[in-house]
Amino acid sequence: MQTPDWITLSLFFIIMIGIGLNAYRRVKGTNDFYVAGGGLPWWLAGISHHVSGYSGVVFTGYAALAYATGFNLYVWWALNVTIACLLGAWLIVPRWARLRDALQIQSPTEYLKIRYDIKTQQVIAWLGVLLKLLDTAGKYAAIGVLFYGFTGIPIIYGVLISGVVAMIYVTVGGLWADTMNDFFQFLVGVAAGIIMFFVVQSHLGDIGTNYLDMWDRLPAGNSDWFNGQYSPLFFASFAFVCFLSYNGGTWNLASRFIASPDGKQARRAMILSASLYLVWPLILFAPMWAAPLLIPDVPHGEQTQIYSMLTLKYLPAGFVGVILASMFAATLSMVASDANAISSVLSRDILPLISKKVKRANGETPLWMARTVTFTFTLCTIVLALNQEHFGGIIGLIVVWFGGLIGPASIPMVLGLLPFYKHCGPKIAITSMLIGLAVFAGTKLFVTAPSMALSVGGPVFCSLVFFTLAAIVARKNPVKPEVDALMHKLSRDGGN
């Protein structure tokens, strides 16, 4: 990192904070703070949904996997997400926008009180908050690793810098600041990715190959669709996780659709995000796939720094700052949207049961409370990120812990939007989650070195099978009138 790089990175942070301060003027209450007043344009929602699916993990943990195992990363991650988004665009996503129209919700878990009962809502809300603490901490830890790889400065400072910047702009501007920064970060990320793509291609030419021909020269298995523990079974297991997570099980992604004006615009947003997932990773990951030819024999413990190694080796001063800014952008996009979504759940669904002062008599949450909760959650994730090694490092936090637990936690919430499952009541919802959590605990406690497919896919698959079979068995059971009415409202825009 040279002086032009530090200047570039500093300007990036200043612009982000400036966008947050500009968004401050749009926020008049928590409806604006959490769901942008229901007026989020489809193109902004789609880009924000896409950008919020990336973080520094892509350039550290996923970069290491791309270096070590090759093209299969695109298959089990990007292709899986694309399929999940396209399916969700027709089955799930429009229903989130209709929920806000029908119930005036501001958090993803707010509707669960009507759909099931308050106890089920609280179980899902608390479990989701704990999961996002782990997930968000992993993303902060990833940016700390990147910062260290570029500058040699201890990881703690990368975590603190990214945390403080995100804390400022999302606390001030809420979802408007988050999504507008996502758009800016998307532009920065695309510019940086294209720069790296062409620079690496030029250096591949120095060794007599190119992007299309390099696959035959990479280590054995790196050109395969499946490699090692990232097998077809893992692909199928992770498909369940992706479908639930990207269609609302990950609350910050649901908030993009809740903030959409109607179901049609929410669907268009999701199709845009799916299209980007299909194409952009083929460009973004190209340098990481080519890295074994350009920087061979990187020790396993240093492979999380492969992207920073490529950048420092091949890019001139000034451009390095652009690449690092794009990595910070990806992480800040995710963690800021996480903080906003979790704050909505805490201030709307959890804290009002602890203290009546959290909500006004008209059901509104004071804006100062929303900002205080957002600030506090961000602070907790920063502390946890500084202790990420206790959870198996970055991939342990993101793929194994979050991936293994998000499925059971989100099945009643996401599938509860569909009429097929309307006969599933509170007991079925809670039992399905307990089954998934028990399977996850079993793989951790009683299975020696469980496969990735078992750790990630086992819990969600068992929860899904139980929830689906229970829906079939319970079809003769009566449905609460309010649930029937809700399903009718969710079936089309303007349903009543």
Kinemage of the C-alpha trace (Angstrom):
@kinemage 1
@onewidth
@group {chain A} dominant
@subgroup {mainchain}
@vectorlist {calphas} color= white
{ca met a 1} P 0.000 0.000 0.000
{ca gln a 2} L 1.459 3.336 -1.118
{ca thr a 3} L 0.229 6.901 -0.638
{ca pro a 4} L -2.136 6.908 -3.707
{ca asp a 5} L -3.744 3.706 -2.386
{ca trp a 6} L -4.385 5.219 1.044
{ca ile a 7} L -5.858 8.320 -0.594
{ca thr a 8} L -8.193 6.164 -2.726
{ca leu a 9} L -9.318 4.139 0.283
{ca ser a 10} L -9.869 7.267 2.394
{ca leu a 11} L -12.010 8.875 -0.344
{ca phe a 12} L -14.061 5.695 -0.524
{ca phe a 13} L -14.851 5.819 3.190
{ca ile a 14} L -15.668 9.532 3.030
{ca ile a 15} L -18.121 8.964 0.159
{ca met a 16} L -19.819 6.121 2.023
{ca ile a 17} L -20.316 8.208 5.134
{ca gly a 18} L -21.504 11.088 2.936
{ca ile a 19} L -24.144 8.868 1.327
{ca gly a 20} L -25.307 7.858 4.794
{ca leu a 21} L -25.613 11.480 5.886
{ca asn a 22} L -27.519 12.310 2.692
{ca ala a 23} L -29.938 9.456 3.373
{ca tyr a 24} L -30.523 10.875 6.858
{ca arg a 25} L -32.828 13.491 5.325
{ca arg a 26} L -35.103 10.766 3.927
{ca val a 27} L -35.634 9.120 7.312
{ca lys a 28} L -38.612 10.576 9.188
{ca gly a 29} L -39.551 7.465 11.176
{ca thr a 30} L -38.878 3.752 11.527
{ca asn a 31} L -40.973 2.970 8.439
{ca asp a 32} L -38.351 4.881 6.423
{ca phe a 33} L -35.472 3.574 8.532
{ca tyr a 34} L -36.329 -0.123 8.164
{ca val a 35} L -38.290 -0.501 4.892
{ca ala a 36} L -37.616 2.747 2.967
{ca gly a 37} L -41.271 3.666 3.282
{ca gly a 38} L -42.163 0.805 0.895
{ca gly a 39} L -40.764 2.798 -2.024
{ca leu a 40} L -37.521 0.994 -2.907
{ca pro a 41} L -37.175 0.866 -6.758
{ca trp a 42} L -36.849 -2.638 -8.222
{ca trp a 43} L -33.454 -1.991 -9.823
{ca leu a 44} L -32.018 -0.686 -6.548
{ca ala a 45} L -33.536 -3.582 -4.599
{ca gly a 46} L -32.113 -6.084 -7.104
{ca ile a 47} L -28.598 -4.647 -7.070
{ca ser a 48} L -28.703 -4.336 -3.279
{ca his a 49} L -29.865 -7.955 -2.923
{ca his a 50} L -27.011 -9.074 -5.163
{ca val a 51} L -24.325 -6.953 -3.496
{ca ser a 52} L -25.537 -8.025 -0.047
{ca gly a 53} L -24.702 -11.610 -0.995
{ca tyr a 54} L -20.987 -10.797 -1.122
{ca ser a 55} L -18.518 -9.873 1.580
{ca gly a 56} L -14.830 -10.020 2.343
{ca val a 57} L -15.373 -13.763 2.726
{ca val a 58} L -15.487 -13.952 -1.090
{ca phe a 59} L -11.954 -12.530 -1.264
{ca thr a 60} L -10.555 -14.591 1.631
{ca gly a 61} L -12.292 -17.870 2.475
{ca tyr a 62} L -13.876 -18.357 -0.963
{ca ala a 63} L -10.682 -17.166 -2.680
{ca ala a 64} L -8.775 -19.904 -0.841
{ca leu a 65} L -11.314 -22.475 -2.027
{ca ala a 66} L -11.071 -21.179 -5.611
{ca tyr a 67} L -7.276 -21.497 -5.453
{ca ala a 68} L -7.309 -24.976 -3.915
{ca thr a 69} L -10.346 -26.623 -5.526
{ca gly a 70} L -11.107 -24.548 -8.641
{ca phe a 71} L -14.258 -24.079 -10.695
{ca asn a 72} L -16.528 -26.080 -8.363
{ca leu a 73} L -16.886 -22.925 -6.226
{ca tyr a 74} L -18.954 -21.340 -9.011
{ca val a 75} L -21.117 -24.464 -9.202
{ca trp a 76} L -21.976 -25.002 -5.547
{ca trp a 77} L -22.200 -21.291 -4.697
{ca ala a 78} L -23.022 -18.955 -7.625
{ca leu a 79} L -25.028 -21.442 -9.700
{ca asn a 80} L -26.906 -22.648 -6.649
{ca val a 81} L -27.762 -19.067 -5.682
{ca thr a 82} L -28.908 -18.286 -9.232
{ca ile a 83} L -31.297 -21.241 -9.234
{ca ala a 84} L -32.544 -20.369 -5.741
{ca cys a 85} L -33.228 -16.753 -6.759
{ca leu a 86} L -35.111 -17.712 -9.922
{ca leu a 87} L -37.317 -20.185 -8.050
{ca gly a 88} L -37.906 -17.696 -5.272
{ca ala a 89} L -38.816 -14.946 -7.722
{ca trp a 90} L -41.988 -16.879 -8.532
{ca leu a 91} L -42.718 -18.712 -5.284
{ca ile a 92} L -41.650 -16.509 -2.376
{ca val a 93} L -40.375 -13.011 -3.086
{ca pro a 94} L -43.621 -11.215 -4.129
{ca arg a 95} L -45.211 -12.389 -0.888
{ca trp a 96} L -42.765 -10.355 1.198
{ca ala a 97} L -43.873 -7.111 -0.474
{ca arg a 98} L -47.515 -8.089 -0.070
{ca leu a 99} L -46.925 -8.759 3.637
{ca arg a 100} L -45.941 -5.136 4.199
{ca asp a 101} L -49.000 -3.989 2.272
{ca ala a 102} L -51.312 -6.329 4.202
{ca leu a 103} L -49.916 -6.017 7.735
{ca gln a 104} L -47.707 -2.893 7.654
{ca ile a 105} L -44.751 -4.929 8.894
{ca gln a 106} L -41.266 -3.481 9.248
{ca ser a 107} L -39.346 -6.630 10.235
{ca pro a 108} L -39.212 -10.084 8.582
{ca thr a 109} L -40.403 -11.868 11.732
{ca glu a 110} L -43.241 -9.490 12.581
{ca tyr a 111} L -45.846 -11.500 10.659
{ca leu a 112} L -45.061 -14.719 12.564
{ca lys a 113} L -47.205 -13.617 15.498
{ca ile a 114} L -50.265 -13.942 13.247
{ca arg a 115} L -49.011 -16.868 11.158
{ca tyr a 116} L -48.167 -19.039 14.184
{ca asp a 117} L -48.170 -17.435 17.638
{ca ile a 118} L -46.003 -15.157 19.736
{ca lys a 119} L -43.943 -18.011 21.227
{ca thr a 120} L -42.968 -19.298 17.788
{ca gln a 121} L -42.157 -15.778 16.692
{ca gln a 122} L -39.844 -15.313 19.658
{ca val a 123} L -38.019 -18.608 19.138
{ca ile a 124} L -37.348 -17.795 15.475
{ca ala a 125} L -36.403 -14.207 16.281
{ca trp a 126} L -33.934 -15.097 19.032
{ca leu a 127} L -32.351 -17.919 17.031
{ca gly a 128} L -32.004 -15.656 14.010
{ca val a 129} L -30.328 -12.920 16.040
{ca leu a 130} L -27.775 -15.373 17.428
{ca leu a 131} L -27.075 -16.759 13.947
{ca lys a 132} L -26.504 -13.324 12.468
{ca leu a 133} L -24.094 -12.491 15.262
{ca leu a 134} L -21.912 -15.393 14.045
{ca asp a 135} L -22.431 -14.649 10.360
{ca thr a 136} L -21.735 -10.931 10.589
{ca ala a 137} L -18.720 -11.497 12.819
{ca gly a 138} L -17.271 -13.817 10.180
{ca lys a 139} L -17.574 -11.051 7.581
{ca tyr a 140} L -15.803 -8.524 9.782
{ca ala a 141} L -13.055 -11.069 10.436
{ca ala a 142} L -12.661 -11.557 6.676
{ca ile a 143} L -12.104 -7.867 6.033
{ca gly a 144} L -9.555 -7.844 8.849
{ca val a 145} L -7.636 -10.629 7.073
{ca leu a 146} L -7.757 -8.681 3.806
{ca phe a 147} L -6.531 -5.509 5.461
{ca tyr a 148} L -3.632 -7.437 6.968
{ca gly a 149} L -2.792 -8.997 3.603
{ca phe a 150} L -2.576 -5.588 1.921
{ca thr a 151} L -0.953 -3.530 4.658
{ca gly a 152} L 0.593 -5.867 7.208
{ca ile a 153} L -1.404 -4.018 9.875
{ca pro a 154} L -2.930 -6.351 12.520
{ca ile a 155} L -6.356 -7.832 11.751
{ca ile a 156} L -7.973 -5.998 14.659
{ca tyr a 157} L -7.618 -2.656 12.869
{ca gly a 158} L -9.342 -3.867 9.701
{ca val a 159} L -12.224 -5.130 11.823
{ca leu a 160} L -12.477 -1.849 13.726
{ca ile a 161} L -12.267 0.411 10.660
{ca ser a 162} L -14.945 -1.478 8.721
{ca gly a 163} L -17.116 -1.742 11.831
{ca val a 164} L -16.989 1.946 12.664
{ca val a 165} L -17.734 3.071 9.077
{ca ala a 166} L -20.691 0.675 8.776
{ca met a 167} L -21.907 1.691 12.224
{ca ile a 168} L -21.973 5.373 11.259
{ca tyr a 169} L -23.825 5.229 7.959
{ca val a 170} L -26.398 2.546 8.730
{ca thr a 171} L -27.185 4.013 12.163
{ca val a 172} L -27.771 7.414 10.591
{ca gly a 173} L -29.514 6.522 7.330
{ca gly a 174} L -31.099 3.071 7.794
{ca leu a 175} L -32.177 1.082 4.736
{ca trp a 176} L -31.978 4.069 2.398
{ca ala a 177} L -28.311 4.596 3.308
{ca asp a 178} L -27.677 0.878 3.073
{ca thr a 179} L -29.159 0.405 -0.409
{ca met a 180} L -27.731 3.616 -1.873
{ca asn a 181} L -24.298 2.627 -0.604
{ca asp a 182} L -24.877 -0.813 -2.122
{ca phe a 183} L -25.300 0.818 -5.520
{ca phe a 184} L -22.109 2.846 -5.084
{ca gln a 185} L -20.291 -0.272 -3.876
{ca phe a 186} L -21.581 -2.225 -6.865
{ca leu a 187} L -20.018 0.317 -9.216
{ca val a 188} L -16.713 0.201 -7.325
{ca gly a 189} L -16.766 -3.605 -7.227
{ca val a 190} L -17.451 -3.969 -10.949
{ca ala a 191} L -14.658 -1.523 -11.810
{ca ala a 192} L -12.196 -3.334 -9.548
{ca gly a 193} L -13.230 -6.788 -10.774
{ca ile a 194} L -12.843 -5.844 -14.436
{ca ile a 195} L -9.423 -4.303 -13.752
{ca met a 196} L -8.220 -7.480 -12.038
{ca phe a 197} L -9.697 -9.694 -14.756
{ca phe a 198} L -7.819 -8.022 -17.602
{ca val a 199} L -4.581 -7.592 -15.641
{ca val a 200} L -4.491 -11.298 -14.792
{ca gln a 201} L -5.360 -12.230 -18.391
{ca ser a 202} L -2.414 -10.194 -19.639
{ca his a 203} L -0.047 -12.027 -17.297
{ca leu a 204} L -1.482 -15.407 -18.274
{ca gly a 205} L -0.385 -14.496 -21.787
{ca asp a 206} L 3.179 -14.247 -20.483
{ca ile a 207} L 3.093 -17.970 -19.701
{ca gly a 208} L 1.407 -18.894 -22.979
{ca thr a 209} L -2.229 -19.370 -21.991
{ca asn a 210} L -5.524 -17.494 -21.492
{ca tyr a 211} L -8.748 -17.743 -19.506
{ca leu a 212} L -10.320 -20.399 -21.746
{ca asp a 213} L -7.212 -22.535 -22.179
{ca met a 214} L -5.790 -22.337 -18.643
{ca trp a 215} L -8.083 -25.036 -17.254
{ca asp a 216} L -6.034 -27.843 -18.789
{ca arg a 217} L -2.907 -26.545 -17.048
{ca leu a 218} L -4.395 -26.117 -13.574
{ca pro a 219} L -3.928 -28.775 -10.850
{ca ala a 220} L -5.958 -31.958 -11.227
{ca gly a 221} L -9.610 -31.431 -10.325
{ca asn a 222} L -9.564 -27.617 -10.492
{ca ser a 223} L -11.494 -27.601 -13.768
{ca asp a 224} L -14.099 -30.103 -12.537
{ca trp a 225} L -17.632 -29.148 -11.543
{ca phe a 226} L -17.212 -31.114 -8.316
{ca asn a 227} L -14.012 -31.602 -6.358
{ca gly a 228} L -13.287 -33.384 -3.066
{ca gln a 229} L -15.811 -32.727 -0.305
{ca tyr a 230} L -17.572 -30.207 -2.578
{ca ser a 231} L -19.450 -33.052 -4.196
{ca pro a 232} L -22.831 -33.394 -5.948
{ca leu a 233} L -24.277 -34.302 -2.545
{ca phe a 234} L -22.906 -31.080 -1.066
{ca phe a 235} L -24.334 -29.141 -4.037
{ca ala a 236} L -27.785 -30.627 -3.359
{ca ser a 237} L -27.472 -29.981 0.378
{ca phe a 238} L -26.390 -26.395 -0.093
{ca ala a 239} L -29.249 -25.854 -2.568
{ca phe a 240} L -31.762 -26.064 0.306
{ca val a 241} L -29.733 -23.551 2.308
{ca cys a 242} L -29.465 -21.146 -0.642
{ca phe a 243} L -33.181 -21.275 -1.416
{ca leu a 244} L -34.160 -20.471 2.151
{ca ser a 245} L -31.395 -17.959 2.816
{ca tyr a 246} L -31.609 -15.848 -0.357
{ca asn a 247} L -35.409 -15.786 -0.344
{ca gly a 248} L -35.755 -14.306 3.103
{ca gly a 249} L -34.284 -16.722 5.627
{ca thr a 250} L -31.410 -14.257 5.764
{ca trp a 251} L -33.375 -11.317 7.067
{ca asn a 252} L -31.460 -8.500 5.425
{ca leu a 253} L -32.292 -10.004 2.014
{ca ala a 254} L -35.978 -10.228 2.922
{ca ser a 255} L -35.950 -6.540 3.849
{ca arg a 256} L -35.198 -5.589 0.213
{ca phe a 257} L -38.458 -7.205 -0.873
{ca ile a 258} L -40.490 -5.986 2.089
{ca ala a 259} L -39.426 -2.472 1.036
{ca ser a 260} L -40.562 -2.992 -2.584
{ca pro a 261} L -43.750 -1.174 -3.663
{ca asp a 262} L -45.518 -4.391 -4.763
{ca gly a 263} L -44.988 -8.055 -5.610
{ca lys a 264} L -44.267 -7.456 -9.303
{ca gln a 265} L -41.411 -5.078 -8.548
{ca ala a 266} L -40.035 -7.465 -5.925
{ca arg a 267} L -40.008 -10.246 -8.544
{ca arg a 268} L -38.201 -8.048 -11.063
{ca ala a 269} L -35.613 -7.212 -8.401
{ca met a 270} L -34.963 -10.894 -7.733
{ca ile a 271} L -34.616 -11.745 -11.423
{ca leu a 272} L -32.042 -8.957 -11.772
{ca ser a 273} L -30.093 -10.321 -8.801
{ca ala a 274} L -30.217 -13.871 -10.225
{ca ser a 275} L -28.882 -12.654 -13.574
{ca leu a 276} L -25.946 -10.968 -11.872
{ca tyr a 277} L -25.153 -14.122 -9.874
{ca leu a 278} L -25.124 -16.140 -13.082
{ca val a 279} L -22.628 -13.899 -14.900
{ca trp a 280} L -20.548 -11.765 -12.556
{ca pro a 281} L -18.776 -14.537 -10.541
{ca leu a 282} L -17.292 -15.887 -13.810
{ca ile a 283} L -15.373 -12.604 -14.081
{ca leu a 284} L -14.818 -11.963 -10.377
{ca phe a 285} L -13.285 -15.369 -9.594
{ca ala a 286} L -11.190 -15.647 -12.759
{ca pro a 287} L -8.026 -14.253 -11.084
{ca met a 288} L -8.415 -16.681 -8.172
{ca trp a 289} L -8.883 -19.657 -10.493
{ca ala a 290} L -5.803 -18.614 -12.489
{ca ala a 291} L -3.686 -17.988 -9.379
{ca pro a 292} L -2.135 -21.526 -9.167
{ca leu a 293} L -0.419 -20.779 -12.503
{ca leu a 294} L 0.785 -17.331 -11.484
{ca ile a 295} L 1.601 -17.905 -7.785
{ca pro a 296} L 2.042 -21.675 -7.378
{ca asp a 297} L 2.485 -23.646 -4.164
{ca val a 298} L 0.990 -21.157 -1.725
{ca pro a 299} L 0.852 -22.853 1.713
{ca his a 300} L -2.626 -23.811 2.880
{ca gly a 301} L -2.545 -21.371 5.800
{ca glu a 302} L -1.825 -18.424 3.499
{ca gln a 303} L -4.355 -19.164 0.748
{ca thr a 304} L -6.942 -16.800 2.243
{ca gln a 305} L -4.584 -13.991 1.187
{ca ile a 306} L -4.270 -15.087 -2.466
{ca tyr a 307} L -6.371 -12.216 -3.843
{ca ser a 308} L -4.323 -9.614 -1.992
{ca met a 309} L -1.143 -11.368 -3.226
{ca leu a 310} L -2.315 -11.054 -6.839
{ca thr a 311} L -3.248 -7.418 -6.350
{ca leu a 312} L 0.028 -6.387 -4.748
{ca lys a 313} L 2.056 -8.330 -7.301
{ca tyr a 314} L 0.453 -7.065 -10.495
{ca leu a 315} L -1.289 -3.729 -9.907
{ca pro a 316} L 0.374 -0.287 -9.764
{ca ala a 317} L -0.061 2.181 -6.912
{ca gly a 318} L -3.538 3.707 -6.795
{ca phe a 319} L -5.222 0.671 -8.328
{ca val a 320} L -4.413 -1.374 -5.236
{ca gly a 321} L -6.514 1.071 -3.232
{ca val a 322} L -9.425 0.580 -5.663
{ca ile a 323} L -9.281 -3.202 -5.204
{ca leu a 324} L -9.120 -2.939 -1.419
{ca ala a 325} L -11.979 -0.431 -1.468
{ca ser a 326} L -14.089 -2.908 -3.467
{ca met a 327} L -13.424 -5.584 -0.849
{ca phe a 328} L -14.375 -3.245 1.981
{ca ala a 329} L -17.443 -2.305 -0.069
{ca ala a 330} L -18.580 -5.900 -0.392
{ca thr a 331} L -18.235 -6.525 3.329
{ca leu a 332} L -19.774 -3.258 4.469
{ca ser a 333} L -22.762 -3.858 2.210
{ca met a 334} L -23.487 -7.134 3.948
{ca val a 335} L -22.804 -6.176 7.533
{ca ala a 336} L -24.699 -2.877 7.325
{ca ser a 337} L -27.785 -4.568 5.885
{ca asp a 338} L -27.502 -7.287 8.542
{ca ala a 339} L -27.422 -4.651 11.271
{ca asn a 340} L -30.489 -2.914 9.838
{ca ala a 341} L -32.513 -6.131 9.569
{ca ile a 342} L -31.539 -7.440 13.005
{ca ser a 343} L -32.317 -4.063 14.532
{ca ser a 344} L -35.828 -4.225 13.060
{ca val a 345} L -36.422 -7.647 14.632
{ca leu a 346} L -35.010 -6.634 18.001
{ca ser a 347} L -36.857 -3.312 18.254
{ca arg a 348} L -40.151 -4.489 16.707
{ca asp a 349} L -40.493 -8.082 17.939
{ca ile a 350} L -38.207 -8.861 20.875
{ca leu a 351} L -37.594 -5.785 23.024
{ca pro a 352} L -41.288 -4.714 23.246
{ca leu a 353} L -41.945 -7.891 25.250
{ca ile a 354} L -39.212 -6.895 27.684
{ca ser a 355} L -40.153 -3.226 28.041
{ca lys a 356} L -43.288 -1.382 26.946
{ca lys a 357} L -41.217 1.782 26.448
{ca val a 358} L -39.759 0.349 23.237
{ca lys a 359} L -43.033 0.807 21.325
{ca arg a 360} L -45.465 3.703 21.392
{ca ala a 361} L -49.196 3.210 21.930
{ca asn a 362} L -49.788 3.370 18.159
{ca gly a 363} L -47.353 0.494 17.567
{ca glu a 364} L -44.536 2.686 16.215
{ca thr a 365} L -40.944 2.262 17.379
{ca pro a 366} L -39.154 5.507 18.349
{ca leu a 367} L -36.458 6.355 15.834
{ca trp a 368} L -33.867 6.847 18.583
{ca met a 369} L -34.510 3.282 19.726
{ca ala a 370} L -34.008 1.912 16.214
{ca arg a 371} L -30.668 3.689 15.924
{ca thr a 372} L -29.538 2.624 19.403
{ca val a 373} L -30.275 -1.035 18.700
{ca thr a 374} L -28.489 -0.872 15.330
{ca phe a 375} L -25.406 0.639 16.990
{ca thr a 376} L -25.391 -1.963 19.784
{ca phe a 377} L -25.748 -4.967 17.475
{ca thr a 378} L -22.867 -3.735 15.299
{ca leu a 379} L -20.689 -3.306 18.378
{ca cys a 380} L -21.412 -6.891 19.496
{ca thr a 381} L -20.477 -8.346 16.101
{ca ile a 382} L -17.179 -6.458 16.121
{ca val a 383} L -16.299 -7.975 19.505
{ca leu a 384} L -17.215 -11.451 18.260
{ca ala a 385} L -15.171 -10.979 15.075
{ca leu a 386} L -12.078 -10.387 17.166
{ca asn a 387} L -12.598 -13.886 18.615
{ca gln a 388} L -13.489 -15.693 15.349
{ca glu a 389} L -10.856 -18.434 15.778
{ca his a 390} L -12.950 -19.996 18.546
{ca phe a 391} L -15.567 -20.903 15.893
{ca gly a 392} L -13.276 -22.514 13.307
{ca gly a 393} L -12.178 -19.356 11.514
{ca ile a 394} L -13.980 -17.562 8.696
{ca ile a 395} L -15.242 -20.603 6.752
{ca gly a 396} L -16.242 -22.230 10.023
{ca leu a 397} L -18.397 -19.238 10.930
{ca ile a 398} L -19.933 -18.620 7.497
{ca val a 399} L -20.349 -22.007 5.817
{ca val a 400} L -20.540 -24.555 8.627
{ca trp a 401} L -22.160 -22.732 11.569
{ca phe a 402} L -24.367 -20.256 9.717
{ca gly a 403} L -25.035 -22.590 6.765
{ca gly a 404} L -25.872 -25.486 9.060
{ca leu a 405} L -28.239 -23.526 11.302
{ca ile a 406} L -29.957 -21.065 8.936
{ca gly a 407} L -32.078 -23.788 7.305
{ca pro a 408} L -33.897 -25.061 10.409
{ca ala a 409} L -34.364 -21.493 11.646
{ca ser a 410} L -35.860 -20.210 8.390
{ca ile a 411} L -38.069 -23.099 7.224
{ca pro a 412} L -41.166 -22.060 9.234
{ca met a 413} L -40.637 -18.397 8.318
{ca val a 414} L -40.070 -18.737 4.555
{ca leu a 415} L -42.281 -21.746 3.821
{ca gly a 416} L -44.918 -20.370 6.157
{ca leu a 417} L -45.705 -17.847 3.396
{ca leu a 418} L -46.937 -20.615 1.067
{ca pro a 419} L -50.538 -21.913 1.068
{ca phe a 420} L -49.340 -25.538 0.891
{ca tyr a 421} L -48.004 -25.194 4.443
{ca lys a 422} L -50.878 -23.224 5.954
{ca his a 423} L -51.966 -26.228 8.038
{ca cys a 424} L -48.596 -26.218 9.833
{ca gly a 425} L -49.160 -24.577 13.200
{ca pro a 426} L -46.895 -23.503 16.071
{ca lys a 427} L -46.104 -27.011 17.337
{ca ile a 428} L -45.064 -28.213 13.889
{ca ala a 429} L -42.922 -25.105 13.355
{ca ile a 430} L -41.096 -25.468 16.677
{ca thr a 431} L -40.618 -29.224 16.256
{ca ser a 432} L -39.144 -28.821 12.771
{ca met a 433} L -36.573 -26.379 14.145
{ca leu a 434} L -35.715 -28.623 17.082
{ca ile a 435} L -35.145 -31.561 14.740
{ca gly a 436} L -32.757 -29.532 12.601
{ca leu a 437} L -30.882 -28.191 15.611
{ca ala a 438} L -30.585 -31.703 17.065
{ca val a 439} L -29.143 -33.004 13.794
{ca phe a 440} L -26.638 -30.147 13.700
{ca ala a 441} L -25.602 -30.793 17.304
{ca gly a 442} L -25.312 -34.513 16.544
{ca thr a 443} L -22.927 -33.925 13.656
{ca lys a 444} L -20.794 -31.702 15.885
{ca leu a 445} L -20.762 -33.913 18.981
{ca phe a 446} L -21.059 -37.508 17.800
{ca val a 447} L -19.703 -37.661 14.239
{ca thr a 448} L -15.947 -37.648 13.784
{ca ala a 449} L -14.939 -35.214 11.014
{ca pro a 450} L -18.417 -34.925 9.430
{ca ser a 451} L -18.535 -34.128 5.725
{ca met a 452} L -19.536 -30.637 4.585
{ca ala a 453} L -22.671 -32.118 3.013
{ca leu a 454} L -23.733 -33.649 6.327
{ca ser a 455} L -22.877 -30.588 8.448
{ca val a 456} L -24.630 -28.102 6.159
{ca gly a 457} L -27.345 -30.178 4.493
{ca gly a 458} L -28.326 -32.632 7.225
{ca pro a 459} L -30.099 -30.165 9.547
{ca val a 460} L -32.072 -28.345 6.836
{ca phe a 461} L -33.021 -31.561 5.022
{ca cys a 462} L -34.405 -33.193 8.186
{ca ser a 463} L -36.329 -30.047 9.137
{ca leu a 464} L -37.731 -29.724 5.614
{ca val a 465} L -38.847 -33.353 5.410
{ca phe a 466} L -40.620 -33.128 8.754
{ca phe a 467} L -42.279 -29.780 7.936
{ca thr a 468} L -43.495 -31.061 4.553
{ca leu a 469} L -44.777 -34.414 5.845
{ca ala a 470} L -46.499 -32.619 8.712
{ca ala a 471} L -48.203 -30.292 6.220
{ca ile a 472} L -49.577 -33.312 4.336
{ca val a 473} L -50.714 -35.155 7.479
{ca ala a 474} L -52.348 -32.039 8.958
{ca arg a 475} L -54.360 -31.111 5.859
{ca lys a 476} L -57.645 -32.051 7.540
{ca asn a 477} L -56.916 -29.854 10.543
{ca pro a 478} L -58.755 -26.508 10.692
{ca val a 479} L -56.817 -23.361 9.810
{ca lys a 480} L -57.155 -20.214 11.912
{ca pro a 481} L -59.343 -17.642 10.095
{ca glu a 482} L -56.615 -15.004 10.319
{ca val a 483} L -54.118 -17.378 8.646
{ca asp a 484} L -56.594 -18.134 5.848
{ca ala a 485} L -57.165 -14.412 5.366
{ca leu a 486} L -53.408 -13.781 5.314
{ca met a 487} L -52.815 -16.429 2.643
{ca his a 488} L -55.505 -14.833 0.500
{ca lys a 489} L -53.848 -11.415 0.803
{ca leu a 490} L -50.464 -12.857 -0.140
{ca ser a 491} L -51.768 -14.538 -3.287
{ca arg a 492} L -51.778 -11.371 -5.412
{ca asp a 493} L -51.001 -7.652 -5.275
{ca gly a 494} L -53.805 -5.686 -3.699
{ca gly a 495} L -55.404 -8.841 -2.243
{ca asn a 496} L -58.061 -8.171 0.343
